[in-house]
């Protein structure tokens, strides 16, 4: 653990192992630089959808899984929350092997006593839940945008420009996409209020964020396809999002701008 930054809890989502867009090398570097008592894998860790259409599994993806297993052997509790892309694991829900737990949802108690619902979030996505064929089509479109990103950024690199995400640019400028994110966040906040939770940690929409919605704390881990972000809990129960840039090292962690950090607040009474 020497030389590593330690947190009580680290939350990762939407790694999408088995796809060409997965930033596995960056994730391994991040995991080598950090340790935690509890690691939450908040869905879409292995992309079963993509593996069905064509097998892609380089050594770097094996290295990610080996790193997770090494963490369990070293005493870290790993909570694997299933998502829609790794829904094949849902038939093993509530399975426990050593320090590895597979669940569909989990309740995390923060260092300052708040109760957070940890879910992937696909159940709050109307398209994924009721129009799966459309979700598959959207996944194909997203894969196309990622490939376009690769070509665009190869050209930008030749002229000395940094990385730029075409898919993220579209997501945050198309009104329908912006409305979808807002409705998704609102639906999760409403569920937390209904069930008496202080907040939620989710993934699914590849958009890292910490915010207050309807009086509850909404937090999203982001992804390891484009943004390479992790949600971490500090020793006092506050949270922040770390963006692991390609140039980052153990001593050079880039936080999202503006800095996203939520101070601990009194826990609400259970419903």
C-alpha positions as CSV (number, residue, x, y, z in Angstrom):
1,X,0.0,0.0,0.0
2,X,3.1,2.2,0.2
3,X,3.0,5.2,-2.2
4,X,-0.7,4.7,-2.9
5,X,-3.5,7.2,-2.2
6,X,-5.9,5.4,0.1
7,X,-9.7,6.0,0.3
8,X,-12.4,4.3,2.3
9,X,-14.4,3.7,-0.9
10,X,-13.8,4.0,-4.7
11,X,-16.6,3.7,-7.2
12,X,-16.0,2.8,-10.9
13,X,-18.5,2.2,-13.6
14,X,-18.9,1.7,-17.4
15,X,-15.5,0.2,-18.0
16,X,-16.8,-1.9,-21.0
17,X,-14.1,-4.6,-21.0
18,X,-14.4,-6.4,-24.3
19,X,-14.7,-3.3,-26.4
20,X,-12.0,-1.4,-28.4
21,X,-13.1,1.9,-26.7
22,X,-12.1,0.6,-23.2
23,X,-9.3,2.5,-21.6
24,X,-7.9,-0.5,-19.8
25,X,-4.3,0.7,-19.6
26,X,-5.3,3.9,-17.9
27,X,-7.5,2.1,-15.5
28,X,-4.7,-0.3,-14.5
29,X,-2.5,2.7,-13.8
30,X,-5.2,4.3,-11.7
31,X,-5.7,1.1,-9.7
32,X,-1.9,0.8,-9.1
33,X,-1.9,4.3,-7.7
34,X,-4.8,3.9,-5.4
35,X,-6.1,1.6,-2.7
36,X,-9.4,1.3,-0.8
37,X,-11.2,-0.6,1.8
38,X,-14.2,-1.2,-0.5
39,X,-14.3,-1.0,-4.3
40,X,-17.6,-0.6,-6.0
41,X,-17.9,-1.7,-9.7
42,X,-21.1,0.0,-10.7
43,X,-22.2,-1.9,-13.8
44,X,-21.1,-2.4,-17.4
45,X,-17.7,-3.6,-16.3
46,X,-17.7,-6.4,-18.9
47,X,-19.6,-5.6,-22.2
48,X,-21.5,-8.7,-22.9
49,X,-23.4,-7.0,-25.7
50,X,-20.3,-6.4,-27.7
51,X,-18.8,-9.8,-26.9
52,X,-21.8,-11.4,-28.4
53,X,-21.2,-9.7,-31.8
54,X,-17.5,-10.3,-31.9
55,X,-14.8,-11.3,-29.5
56,X,-12.2,-8.7,-28.5
57,X,-10.2,-9.3,-25.4
58,X,-6.6,-8.0,-25.4
59,X,-4.1,-8.6,-22.5
60,X,-4.8,-5.2,-21.0
61,X,-8.4,-6.3,-20.3
62,X,-7.1,-9.4,-18.5
63,X,-4.8,-7.1,-16.5
64,X,-7.8,-5.1,-15.2
65,X,-9.6,-8.3,-13.9
66,X,-6.3,-9.5,-12.3
67,X,-6.0,-6.2,-10.6
68,X,-9.5,-6.5,-9.1
69,X,-8.7,-10.1,-7.9
70,X,-5.4,-8.9,-6.4
71,X,-7.3,-6.3,-4.5
72,X,-9.7,-8.9,-3.0
73,X,-6.8,-11.0,-2.0
74,X,-5.2,-8.0,-0.3
75,X,-8.4,-7.4,1.8
76,X,-10.4,-5.0,-0.3
77,X,-14.1,-5.8,-0.5
78,X,-15.2,-5.6,-4.1
79,X,-19.0,-5.0,-4.7
80,X,-19.9,-5.8,-8.3
81,X,-23.2,-4.1,-9.1
82,X,-24.6,-5.5,-12.4
83,X,-25.5,-3.3,-15.3
84,X,-27.4,-3.8,-18.6
85,X,-24.2,-4.6,-20.6
86,X,-23.2,-7.3,-18.1
87,X,-26.8,-8.4,-17.3
88,X,-25.7,-12.0,-17.9
89,X,-24.4,-11.8,-14.3
90,X,-27.8,-11.0,-12.9
91,X,-28.6,-14.7,-12.6
92,X,-25.7,-14.8,-10.1
93,X,-27.0,-11.9,-8.1
94,X,-26.2,-12.2,-4.3
95,X,-23.4,-14.5,-5.0
96,X,-20.3,-14.1,-2.8
97,X,-16.8,-15.6,-3.4
98,X,-14.4,-14.4,-0.7
99,X,-14.3,-10.6,-0.8
100,X,-16.2,-10.4,-4.1
101,X,-19.9,-9.8,-4.0
102,X,-22.2,-9.8,-7.1
103,X,-25.4,-7.8,-6.5
104,X,-28.0,-5.9,-8.5
105,X,-28.1,-3.0,-6.0
106,X,-26.4,-2.2,-2.8
107,X,-26.8,0.3,0.1
108,X,-23.6,2.0,1.0
109,X,-23.1,3.7,4.4
110,X,-20.8,6.7,4.2
111,X,-18.1,7.6,6.7
112,X,-20.5,10.2,8.1
113,X,-23.5,7.9,8.4
114,X,-25.5,8.6,5.2
115,X,-27.2,5.8,3.3
116,X,-26.6,5.8,-0.5
117,X,-28.4,3.5,-3.0
118,X,-25.7,2.1,-5.4
119,X,-27.2,1.0,-8.7
120,X,-26.1,1.0,-12.3
121,X,-29.2,3.0,-13.4
122,X,-30.4,1.2,-16.5
123,X,-33.8,0.5,-14.8
124,X,-34.4,4.2,-14.9
125,X,-33.7,4.4,-18.6
126,X,-37.0,3.9,-20.5
127,X,-35.2,3.0,-23.7
128,X,-33.1,0.3,-22.2
129,X,-35.9,-1.1,-20.1
130,X,-38.8,-1.1,-22.6
131,X,-37.2,-0.7,-26.1
132,X,-34.1,-2.9,-26.0
133,X,-33.7,-3.0,-29.8
134,X,-33.4,0.7,-29.7
135,X,-30.8,0.5,-27.0
136,X,-28.8,-1.9,-29.2
137,X,-29.1,0.5,-32.1
138,X,-27.9,3.4,-29.9
139,X,-25.0,1.3,-28.7
140,X,-24.0,0.7,-32.4
141,X,-24.2,4.5,-33.0
142,X,-22.1,5.2,-29.9
143,X,-19.5,2.8,-31.2
144,X,-19.4,4.6,-34.5
145,X,-18.9,7.9,-32.8
146,X,-16.0,6.4,-30.8
147,X,-14.4,5.3,-34.0
148,X,-14.9,8.8,-35.4
149,X,-13.3,10.2,-32.3
150,X,-10.3,8.1,-32.9
151,X,-9.8,9.4,-36.5
152,X,-10.5,13.0,-35.5
153,X,-8.1,12.9,-32.6
154,X,-5.4,11.2,-34.7
155,X,-5.6,14.2,-37.0
156,X,-5.7,16.7,-34.0
157,X,-2.6,15.0,-32.5
158,X,-0.6,15.6,-35.7
159,X,-1.3,19.4,-35.4
160,X,-0.4,19.4,-31.6
161,X,-4.0,19.6,-30.3
162,X,-5.2,17.6,-27.3
163,X,-8.0,15.1,-27.1
164,X,-11.5,16.2,-28.0
165,X,-14.6,14.0,-27.7
166,X,-17.1,14.2,-30.6
167,X,-19.6,12.0,-28.7
168,X,-19.5,14.1,-25.6
169,X,-19.9,17.3,-27.7
170,X,-23.0,15.9,-29.3
171,X,-24.4,14.6,-25.9
172,X,-24.2,18.0,-24.3
173,X,-25.5,20.1,-27.2
174,X,-28.3,18.0,-28.5
175,X,-31.4,19.1,-26.6
176,X,-32.9,15.6,-26.5
177,X,-29.8,14.1,-25.0
178,X,-29.6,16.9,-22.4
179,X,-33.2,16.3,-21.5
180,X,-32.6,12.6,-21.2
181,X,-29.7,13.1,-18.7
182,X,-31.9,15.5,-16.7
183,X,-34.8,13.1,-16.6
184,X,-32.5,10.2,-15.7
185,X,-31.0,12.1,-12.8
186,X,-34.5,13.2,-11.6
187,X,-35.9,9.7,-11.7
188,X,-33.1,8.4,-9.5
189,X,-33.4,11.3,-7.0
190,X,-37.2,10.7,-6.9
191,X,-36.6,7.0,-6.1
192,X,-34.2,7.9,-3.3
193,X,-36.7,10.2,-1.7
194,X,-39.4,7.6,-2.0
195,X,-37.3,4.9,-0.3
196,X,-35.7,7.2,2.3
197,X,-32.1,7.1,1.0
198,X,-29.8,10.2,1.4
199,X,-28.5,9.8,-2.1
200,X,-27.4,7.5,-4.9
201,X,-24.3,6.4,-6.8
202,X,-24.9,5.2,-10.4
203,X,-23.3,5.0,-13.8
204,X,-25.0,4.1,-17.2
205,X,-25.0,7.5,-18.8
206,X,-21.2,8.1,-19.0
207,X,-21.5,11.5,-17.4
208,X,-19.6,12.0,-14.1
209,X,-21.4,14.4,-11.7
210,X,-22.1,15.2,-8.1
211,X,-25.1,17.4,-7.4
212,X,-28.1,17.9,-5.1
213,X,-31.4,17.0,-6.7
214,X,-34.7,17.1,-4.9
215,X,-32.9,17.3,-1.6
216,X,-30.8,14.1,-2.2
217,X,-27.2,13.6,-3.3
218,X,-26.9,12.4,-6.9
219,X,-23.5,11.0,-7.9
220,X,-22.4,9.4,-11.1
221,X,-19.0,7.7,-11.6
222,X,-18.7,8.5,-15.3
223,X,-16.9,6.0,-17.5
224,X,-13.5,4.5,-18.6
225,X,-14.2,4.8,-22.3
226,X,-13.8,8.5,-22.8
227,X,-13.7,10.5,-19.5
228,X,-11.7,8.0,-17.3
229,X,-13.3,9.2,-14.1
230,X,-13.6,7.7,-10.6
231,X,-15.8,8.7,-7.7
232,X,-14.0,8.5,-4.4
233,X,-15.1,8.9,-0.8
234,X,-12.8,10.7,1.6
235,X,-12.2,9.8,5.3
236,X,-14.7,12.4,6.5
237,X,-17.5,11.2,4.2
238,X,-17.2,13.8,1.5
239,X,-16.9,12.8,-2.2
240,X,-15.1,14.0,-5.2
241,X,-14.5,12.9,-8.8
242,X,-11.1,12.2,-10.1
243,X,-10.3,12.4,-13.8
244,X,-7.4,10.2,-14.6
245,X,-5.7,12.0,-17.5
246,X,-3.3,10.1,-19.8
247,X,-0.4,12.1,-18.4
248,X,-1.5,11.5,-14.7
249,X,0.8,9.9,-12.3
250,X,0.5,9.0,-8.6
251,X,1.5,12.6,-7.8
252,X,-0.4,14.3,-10.6
253,X,-4.2,13.7,-10.4
254,X,-6.4,16.0,-12.4
255,X,-9.8,16.9,-10.8
256,X,-12.7,17.8,-12.9
257,X,-13.1,21.5,-13.4
258,X,-14.7,23.2,-11.6
259,X,-13.7,21.0,-8.6
260,X,-16.6,18.8,-7.7
261,X,-16.6,18.0,-4.0
262,X,-19.5,17.6,-1.6
263,X,-19.1,18.2,2.1
264,X,-20.6,15.7,4.5
265,X,-24.1,16.5,5.6
266,X,-26.3,15.1,8.4
267,X,-27.9,11.8,7.5
268,X,-31.6,11.8,7.0
269,X,-33.8,9.5,9.1
270,X,-34.6,6.1,7.5
271,X,-38.1,5.7,6.1
